[in-house]
Amino acid sequence: MSKTYYNYINGEWVASKTNETYASINPANTEEILGYFQQSNKEDVELAIQSAENAFYEWSHTAAPTRGDVIFKLIGLLEKNQEELATIITKEVGKSFREANGEVRKTIEAMKQFSGEATRLTGETIPSHDNDIFGYTIREPLGVVGVIAPYNFPLGIGIWKIAPAIIAGNTVIFKPASNTSLISVKIIELFEEAGVPAGVINMVTGPGGVIGDVIGNHPKIKAVSFTGSTDVGLALGKAVTSRGAKMQAEMGGKNPSIILEDADLDETVENLVISGFLDNGQRCTGTSRVIVLKSIEKELTEKLVERAKKLVIADGFTENVDNGPVIDEGQLNTYLHYVNSAIEEGATLEYGGKRLTENGLDKGYFVLPTIFSNVSSEMTIYKEEIFGPVIGITAVDSYEEAMQLANDNEFGLSSTIYTNDLNKAFDFIREIESGVTHVNIPSNYFENQYPFGGKKASSIGPREQGSTALDFWTDYKTVYIKP
């Protein structure tokens, strides 16, 4: 019998007012129910907001370094529970245990960065034109804020949104993705053990359309940080900003990798596998568009197909596995839809393009990594985010044509160029329209001490992480004193 889990409001685990639940299911074996979670409604969110509002005064008046101590304690708890956390992620998201362990390690690295931010919550002293006036700025928390996290990195993104929000002195309403509710319960348990007072973090599970709508439109929520699809993010952003609140959104990506003739093709192929295929391409920074010079297109395609055939697709706990299943039936159908669309529009299927059902995989949502060649910029597969293990290869005559195509997209999150030409590398860095870029490195590479975010339809608002992590979560107050 699977366990039933509850919302977390005012430091207590409580049932939803609806008395209804939903199941979280293992995507590698849909017969395994991981737990039942609260199918919450507007009334539940209102209770969470009231709890956060009541806790705000005391928490915001707690010394910032003391707030940072919570995050410092969280580091040890993440390390202590690393194996359990990775196991839950593998069961709930479907990614390999190796990749799940990587997510926990990245989360620990992020907390090492964030724990020190509490002592860097600084303002400025600025000379006044009046010698009798002392002027300076201070940074203050916003109030009650909303955090809406996705399923693909449920531990990492959930925590690295919540951590800077509470370090800044805000109180939080946390809405996790419904299909990763179990790891989100664990997030709350860890924060509770780290010493977060009642009401500072509140979690409400349930349908995004209901809970997200309340968070987006509620006048007491002063800011919302969201990671997810562009359509949802833009709609949520309109609701939040129209009432004068702050919005931060990390959304879609259709990230290009340009490959020039002097690139090391063997190393490039390994990087494309990392950025395009691992985690089943369920990364907003993953490579999905490969733009390559015609003179090396055939060799690159052959090497990539040969490498893709060696990937091991199985349950995430299988030894030496590369990919587990995609997250759910909806994502499986999205993958199949775009595969069929590419074939119908004239792209050449070089490898993959199907669901795997042999050897017991029929109980899960397993798919092959997929490679298309002869992809043109007019095709749907070139323009739209798939969030699956699908790479489209487009051949061009010149570096200049490659640059034009790389920028010809509504998204602008991440990008990469593979070359040993330093002039072209720096020209690419200057001209590419993406918030994150790389040279000879997979497009999904990141470190937490650097700011993260995109351009165009990929992002709204200030960057996450790094030196900018607290920018979104604070307001400046300017002070003039005349003794």
C-alpha positions, 0 to 999 in steps of 0.5 A: 500500500503506497503512502499518502503525503500531505501539504506543508503549511505553517510547519505542519503536514496537513491534508488538502481541503479537497480530500482528494489525492493523485498518484506519482508513478514510476515512469520505468514501471507504471505499475509502481505507485510511489505515493499519493499527494494532495490534490489541492485547491485555491483554499489550500493556497490561501492558507499557505499564503496566510501562513507565509504572511504571518511568518514574514515579519520575524523571518525578515528581521532575523539577521541575514547571516543567521538565515544563511546558517540554515543553508549551511546546515542544508549542505550537510543534510544533502551530503548525508542523504545523497543516496536516498535523494538520488534513488527517489529522483531515479524512481520518480523522474526516470533518469539514470542513477548516475545522472540523479547523483549528479543532480544531488552533487550540483545541488550541494555545490549550489548551496555552498555558493548560496550559504555565503550570500547571506554575508554579501547582502550588501548595499552601497555608500555613495557620495552626496552633493551636500557634504552634510548628508550621508547617503547609502542603500540597503536591500530588503526582502519583498514579502511572500513569494512563489516558487514554481519548479519543473520535473526535470531537475526537481531537487536542484531547481526547487532548492536553488530557487527557495534558498536565495528567496529565504536568505533574502528574508522572504517567505515562500509558497512552493509549488512542485511539479505534480509528477515529482511530488515525492522528491519535493516532500523530501526537500521540505523535510530537509529544510525543516531539519535544517532549522527553517521556522514554521511558515517560512516555507510552505508547500502545496501540491496539485494541478498547476492550472489551479495553484499556479493561477492563484499564485500568479494573481494573488495580490499578497504574492510579491514575486514569482520564480518559474521554470517550465514551458514558454507558453505557461511562463509567458501567461504567468508572467503577464498575470504577475507583472500586470499587478505590479509584482516581480516575475522571473522565468526560465523557459524553453530552449532550442539550443544550437551547436555549430560545428566547423571543419577544424573541430575534433569530431570525436570529442564533439560527438561525445559532447553532443551525446552529453548535451542532446541525449543524456537525461533523454534531452529533458534539459532546457539547455540541451542541444537539439539543433546541430549546424555543421559545415557540409564538408564534414556533415557525412562524417559527423552524422556517421560518428553520431549514429555509431555513438548513439547505437552504443547508448544503453536504454533501461531502468535507471538502476541498471548497471552502465545505463545511459538513459531511463524512460522519459517522464510520462506518457505525455512526454512520450507522445510529444516525442513521437509527435515530433518524430512523425512531423519531421518524417512527414516534412522531409527530414531523413531519419538516421537513427531512433525515432521509436518507443522501446518495448522489448525486454520488459521495457513495455511497462515504461516510457522508454525511447531511442535517442534520435538523429535526423539529417537534412533538417531545414530551418522551415521544419517544425523540428528545427523551430519548436522545443521537443524536450526529448532525445532528438537531434536535427542536423542542418548542413551549411556552406559557411560559418556566416550561414551557420551563425545566421541560422543559429540566431534564427529562432525565438529562443535564446537560452544556450549555445555552443561552437566547436572549433579551434579557430580563436577568431571565429570562437570570439566572433561567435561569442559576440554575435550569438543571441543566447544568455549562456554560451560555450566553446568546445563544451556541451551546451548544458554545461553550467556551474552555480557560481555563474549567473544563469538565464537566457534571451528572447523567449527563453527568460523573463527577469533577472538571472538566477544563481551566481553573483546575481542570485539575490537580485530578483529577491530583494528591493533597494531602499535609498537612505539620506541622513543629515545628522 
